[in-house]
Amino acid sequence: MPSLDDLTRPPGRPPRLLYGGDWNPEQWPEETWAEDVRLMRRAGVNSVTLGVFSWSRLEPAPGAREFGWLDRLMDLTHENGIGVVLATPTSSPPPWLGRLHPETLPRDEDGRTEWWGSRQHFSHSSEAYRRHAAAITEDLAARYAGHPALTMWHINNEYCTHDWGDEAARTFRRWLKARYGTLDALNTAWGTDFWSQRYADWAEVLPPRRAHYLKNPAHVLDFRRYTSDLLLECYRAERDIVRRHTPHLPVTTNFMPFWSGQDGWAWAAEEDLVSVDVYPDPRDPRGGQDNAMIGDLTRSQAGGRPWMVMEQAAGAVNWRDVNHPKPPGLNRLWALQAVAHGADAVCYFQWRQSRQGAERFHSGMLGHAGERGRVFQETVRIGADLARLGPHVAGSRVTTDIAVLHDWHSWWADGPDGAPSRRVDHAGIVRAWHRALFDARLPVSFAHPHHDLTGHRLVLVPHLHLLDDTAIDNLTAYVQGGGTLVCGFLTGVADQDGRVRPGGMDPRLRALLGIDLLQEWWPLDEDERVDCGTFHGTLWSEELTPAAGAETVAAYRGGELDGLPAVLRNGRAWYVSTLPEPDALRELLAAVAREAGTGAVLDGLPEGVEAVRRGELLFLLHHGRDPLTVPLPGRYRDLLTGALSTGTLTLERYGVAVLEETP
C-alpha cells in the first residue's frame, strides 16, 4: 500500500512529514484568512483540515448549499502550497435537522434527549440523519474532487455517540437478528433464564436502558459491539461516497486515544490511513509514556505503516478539572516522540485559538498571545524540525520483537458491575504493563489475539478477560512454535459471550500455563498489598494449584495464600496472578525479554531518556527537566542540528536528538 507521503505529496517534491491542524476560518472575519496563511507559511505548515464543524454554514437550511466561502479557502490554501484534509461535517448537525427531525437526536439510558447546542448530537440509527449526511457528503465530494488543494478526506470527527432511543432499539434488533438468527440462539448466548429474562418476541428486546439492579452483562456486551458497528456503518457510508469521487485519495477518521467505544482493530481495517487524537496531561509525570503507548497502539492498528496525529494540543486543553499549559519544550518533545513511534503527520486542534464557543480556552498553534507568544514560537520551531526530518524519516517503519495483546471485546466484557472487584480496570492494567516495558526501554507493538504472532519473540497478555476459541488456539500454537508468552491475571476467564469458562479459566490455557486448578479469586483492597517474596503485588491475587512440572517463580508469603504461586512458569509460558508494583513488573518483563532473545534499543540510558529506532534512525527523547549525558555506542550525526557526537551526547531539558550513524 502507498505511504501517506506518496498519497499526499505534490509531484516533484521530496518526501515530507505533514504538519498543521484544524483550521476553522469560518469563525473569523475573512480578512483574517490571509494573515493566517502568512503565519502558516512562516511556521512550515503544509496541511490543514477544513470543514469539520461547518454543516450549518454549508447547509444553512434544508437542501441549501453555500460553498462560496469554502471555494475561496480551498483556492487560498492551494495558492500558498498548503494541502487540505477536507472533512465531512457530519459530527455536528445543524439545529434545523434536530428541530425538523427529532428522531435524529440520541437518547441516554434514562430516555432523555440529547439536544443540539453542543456536538455529536446525532443518532447513528436515524434514517433521516443518514440521508442528510449522505447528501452533504455527496455534494462536497462532487464539488471538490478535482480541486488541486485536496489531499485527503476526514470523515466525521471522533465517533463517540451512544444512543438508547427507539431508533437504536430498531437497529439493535436488526443487528442481533444478523448475529444470532433466532431468539433461541440469542437467549442461549445471553443466558436469559437467569432472573427470568427470556425473550419470546423480538419486540421485547431493547437497548440496555436504566434498570432496577444489575444488567445482563452479555446484553451490555452486545450493545457495545452493536454501537461500534453502527457507527462504523455511518463511517463506511460517507467513505464510500468520497471514494467514488476520489479513488486516488486516502480516507480516514480520527480515533480518540485508547477509548473503549470503538473496536479499533475493526475500524482501522476500513481506513486508508489510521489517525488519532492525543492529549496527555502535561502535569502527569507518566504523560510521555501515555503518548508512547498511543503511538504504539495506533501504529499497530495501521499494520506497522506510518500513521497520523490528527489532533493534539499546542498548550492547555479546556476539559480537565484544572487545565495546565505545556511548559516550554514539552510540545516539541511529544510531537517528535510521535514521529519516533511511526507518525508521518503531526497536527493539532487547532490552528488559531477560538475567542468564542465552548473551546475558547483550548490552546491553538496560534494562541491568544499571537505571533509573539511562546506557543507560536514553538510552533515555528517544530515546523522547522519536521521539515529537516521529512526527507530522512517519511515512510520508514518501527519494528519490534514484543507484542502486547489487546482486544476491545474483552474490554467491553470486563465491566465493573457484578465483578469480583470494581477496582480492576482494563485500561489501567494495560497501561501498567506498557509502563513496565517503557521504563525497561523495550520497544513494543500491539496485536489482536487472532493476529499472526510468529514474528514476535515475546507476547504479553496483560488482561484479556474474554478469549474466544480461535484466540486460545492461537496462543497455544504460538508457544508450541517456540514463542514466549506471559499472561496476567484473569486471562481467558470468559468466552465470546462473556460466559465463564469451565474451571474459571479455559482448560487449554490452564494446561498451557501450568495451572492444575484455579481455586478462588482473591481481589485486594485499595490499600492492600501481598508479599510475593522479592516484591509486593497489588490489586489482585489468586488461589492456584500448580500442575505437575510447573515452576513457582515467586510465591505468596503469609496470609491465606501462603506458599501458593504468584508467578508461575510452565516452559515458555508464564502466568502472573497479581499486579506487581511498577519496579517489580519492569524487572520481571525485562528478564523474560532477555531470555526470549530481545532487549532494549540502547543500553545504559539515564532515567527519563527514551530510545526508539525508526528505520535506520535512532531517536533519543529526554522526558526530564535537567540536562544529562547519554552514552552512545558509536559516532552519530544529529539530523536536527547537524552536530556530530562520538561516545556521548548531551540532552537539554525535554531535549530530542535524531541520530544517523556515520563512519
Summary of the structure (lengths in Angstrom):
residues: 663
radius of gyration: 25.9
end to end distance: 33.5
largest distance: 78.4
contacts: 2298
relative contact order: 0.09
helix: 35%
strand: 20%
